[in-house]
Amino acid sequence: MISYRPLWETLNKKNVSTYDLIYKQGISANTVHRMKHGKPVTTKTIDELCIILNCNVSDIIEFKNEET
């Protein structure tokens, strides 16, 4: 399962709020809502977040194997 926990940590470290993502950077409110609830988003969104936050994919998402 994909987790967005690293995203929230990265936002906190960089002092960026979800308000900034939505109203200043153009990420849709629906996309932020989906990430808050662990729903899938497109790789285009992940790419945009990496550009906005100047970070790596691993700073946005992580994979958690729930079978173990």
KOLSE-188143 format. One record per residue (C-alpha): residue number from 1; x, y, z; residue in three letters. Coordinates in Angstrom, 3 decimals. Example, Ala and Ser with C-alpha at 12.3 -4.5 7.8 and 13.67 -1.06 7.14 Angstrom:
<rs>
R	1	12.300	-4.500	7.800	ALA
R	2	13.670	-1.060	7.140	SER
</rs>
This chain:
<rs>
R	1	0.000	0.000	0.000	MET
R	2	1.210	3.487	-0.832	ILE
R	3	1.483	5.897	2.104	SER
R	4	1.694	9.692	1.870	TYR
R	5	3.230	10.019	5.347	ARG
R	6	6.494	11.359	3.858	PRO
R	7	4.528	14.117	2.082	LEU
R	8	3.115	15.489	5.327	TRP
R	9	6.580	15.385	6.915	GLU
R	10	8.109	17.150	3.907	THR
R	11	5.405	19.835	3.939	LEU
R	12	6.047	20.403	7.631	ASN
R	13	9.840	20.634	7.152	LYS
R	14	9.439	23.131	4.311	LYS
R	15	6.698	25.145	6.043	ASN
R	16	4.254	24.550	3.208	VAL
R	17	0.581	24.113	4.013	SER
R	18	-2.118	22.313	2.083	THR
R	19	-3.613	25.796	1.579	TYR
R	20	-0.390	26.753	-0.247	ASP
R	21	-0.586	23.642	-2.415	LEU
R	22	-4.186	24.342	-3.370	ILE
R	23	-4.360	28.130	-3.693	TYR
R	24	-0.792	29.087	-4.545	LYS
R	25	0.507	26.055	-6.462	GLN
R	26	-2.645	24.850	-8.222	GLY
R	27	-2.924	21.344	-6.781	ILE
R	28	-6.636	20.545	-6.726	SER
R	29	-8.432	20.350	-3.396	ALA
R	30	-9.762	16.948	-4.464	ASN
R	31	-6.208	15.674	-4.953	THR
R	32	-5.165	16.871	-1.496	VAL
R	33	-8.280	15.235	-0.056	HIS
R	34	-7.446	11.959	-1.810	ARG
R	35	-3.910	11.971	-0.410	MET
R	36	-5.152	12.759	3.099	LYS
R	37	-7.338	9.672	2.888	HIS
R	38	-4.698	7.394	1.343	GLY
R	39	-6.359	7.208	-2.076	LYS
R	40	-4.340	6.903	-5.295	PRO
R	41	-3.195	9.929	-7.275	VAL
R	42	-1.525	10.129	-10.671	THR
R	43	2.194	10.031	-11.267	THR
R	44	1.752	13.463	-12.848	LYS
R	45	0.618	14.744	-9.441	THR
R	46	3.623	13.133	-7.750	ILE
R	47	5.856	14.781	-10.359	ASP
R	48	4.235	18.185	-9.756	GLU
R	49	4.666	17.839	-5.992	LEU
R	50	8.348	16.952	-6.426	CYS
R	51	8.837	20.076	-8.532	ILE
R	52	6.885	22.327	-6.153	ILE
R	53	8.682	21.004	-3.070	LEU
R	54	12.059	20.501	-4.773	ASN
R	55	12.310	16.956	-3.447	CYS
R	56	12.468	13.292	-4.452	ASN
R	57	9.592	10.850	-4.885	VAL
R	58	10.639	9.175	-1.621	SER
R	59	9.895	12.492	0.117	ASP
R	60	6.274	12.226	-1.109	ILE
R	61	5.303	8.545	-0.945	ILE
R	62	6.436	5.256	0.509	GLU
R	63	5.367	1.671	-0.004	PHE
R	64	4.173	-0.344	2.975	LYS
R	65	3.783	-4.071	2.461	ASN
R	66	0.710	-5.002	4.461	GLU
R	67	1.048	-8.728	3.816	GLU
R	68	3.805	-9.125	6.410	THR
</rs>
